[in-house]
Amino acid sequence: FKELEAGSSLFLLILTGLEVLVAAISIFLFKDRKTQLKVVIGGMVISAIILALYFVEVGKFVRGNFALTSIFAILAFIGFIMAIRGIVKDNRLVKSLDKLR
């Protein structure tokens, strides 16, 4: 049995590493929400590409199973969506506090 994981293809492995790097960078950009939002949207695009590549790779497998790392790709996509929602909510909060001044 073969397992479908990030190391299944070199391109998938590189994109997964880039996705992790983008997620780590976005955490430390909390003082600049506009840049953070752009980085997170870029990470979400990378994550969507990774999910599409996983679906392509699944078509190539005759027998096998999913490794835990392939399931993390879905969780990363959901995490990026939640991050975008949080950043937008923070922007709204800051704007409403600026109106009170």
C-alpha positions in Angstrom: 0.0 0.0 0.0 1.1 3.5 -0.8 0.2 6.5 1.3 -0.9 9.8 -0.2 1.1 12.5 1.6 2.9 15.7 1.0 6.0 13.8 -0.1 4.1 12.0 -2.9 5.4 14.5 -5.4 8.2 17.1 -5.3 5.9 19.9 -6.4 3.4 19.0 -3.7 6.2 18.9 -1.1 7.5 22.4 -2.1 4.0 23.9 -2.0 3.3 22.4 1.4 6.6 23.8 2.8 5.6 27.2 1.3 2.2 27.0 2.9 3.7 26.4 6.3 6.1 29.3 5.8 3.3 31.6 4.8 1.2 30.6 7.8 4.2 31.2 10.1 4.9 34.6 8.6 1.3 35.7 8.8 1.2 35.1 12.6 4.0 37.7 13.1 2.4 40.3 10.9 -0.3 41.1 13.5 0.7 44.8 13.7 0.1 45.4 10.0 -3.4 43.9 9.3 -3.5 44.9 5.6 -0.3 43.0 4.8 -1.4 40.2 7.1 -4.6 39.9 5.1 -2.8 39.8 1.8 -0.4 37.1 3.1 -3.2 35.0 4.4 -5.1 35.3 1.1 -2.0 34.1 -0.6 -1.7 31.2 1.8 -5.3 30.3 1.1 -4.6 30.3 -2.7 -1.6 28.0 -2.1 -3.7 25.8 0.1 -6.4 25.5 -2.6 -3.7 24.6 -5.1 -2.5 21.9 -2.8 -6.0 20.5 -2.3 -6.4 20.4 -6.1 -3.1 18.6 -6.5 -4.2 16.1 -3.8 -7.3 15.3 -5.8 -5.2 14.8 -9.0 -2.9 12.5 -7.0 -5.9 10.5 -5.7 -6.8 9.7 -9.3 -3.4 8.1 -9.8 -3.7 5.7 -6.9 -5.2 2.3 -7.5 -4.8 1.1 -3.9 -3.6 2.9 -0.9 -4.7 5.1 1.9 -4.5 8.7 3.1 -1.6 9.8 5.4 -2.4 12.2 8.2 -0.5 14.9 6.3 -3.0 14.9 3.5 -5.8 15.6 6.0 -3.9 18.5 7.3 -4.2 20.3 4.0 -8.0 20.6 4.5 -7.5 21.8 8.0 -5.0 24.4 6.8 -7.5 25.7 4.2 -10.1 26.0 7.0 -7.5 27.8 9.2 -6.8 30.3 6.5 -10.5 31.1 6.1 -10.8 31.5 9.9 -7.8 33.8 9.9 -9.3 36.0 7.2 -12.5 36.3 9.2 -10.6 37.2 12.3 -8.5 39.9 10.5 -11.6 41.4 9.0 -13.4 41.4 12.4 -10.3 43.2 13.9 -10.4 45.8 11.1 -14.0 46.5 11.9 -13.3 46.8 15.6 -10.4 49.2 15.1 -12.5 51.4 12.7 -15.4 51.5 15.2 -13.0 52.5 17.9 -11.6 55.3 15.7 -15.1 56.7 15.2 -15.5 57.0 19.0 -12.5 59.3 19.3 
